[in-house]
Amino acid sequence: MGASGGVTRSTLRQQITDALRDEVLAGRMQPRVAFTVKQIAEQYGVSATPVREALFDLSAQGLLESDQHRGFRVREFTVADYRSMVQARALVIDGVYRGIFDGTGSAPAVLAAHRPALVSVRRRAEEAARAARSGDLDILIGYDLRFWRELGAVIGNTYITDFLQRLRMQAWVFAVPYLRGDADVCDWLWSGHQELVEAIAAADGPAVRAVLDAYYAHGLSWADRLAADDPPHPGHG
């Protein structure tokens, strides 16, 4: 009974973590609005323990902040934070793919070992690119995160993959409130997923770097646009 109860609690904890993460990423839980363990437990009809554990998990991922007296709230990122996220991703991914594609001769062997994974990544890329072109944020966020996580399997380093996934989730938390109210949202959603996976599958190092450079430039250009607002207002582009 004890082991079974432990599994059940752990599963419930993960289910609540996943559900709350989806709410945060979708922008349905707003920064500056505090909530308590009790409120979330009542909302989901569960006990406080798995909710508290889930909230601490999301805090550890950098998506929530805790206040001893007021409870929890969605972490609020600045444009400078977002720009730093883009730059950090660029530095890490550039180092990883430079090691795979530049002069080591390892790219064919690495890619051959991950051909089955690339089939799945292609499907994620198609769905993510389609959602980006149509401006469907709810679909895009999930497929974009899955795309990058599965593509990270090619790296073979879970520490790097986990670090990059954390940055992408934080970037989406920052971006969604702005993008939801932007009439030009399609112009600011990157849709190069398919180009990237095809360049990687072809072991074309220069093409991979070109797509990634465009990806980072796209993100930094959007950050520059937001920084030009005085002040920027989430939900109003």
Disulfide bonds with the S-S distance in Angstrom:
none
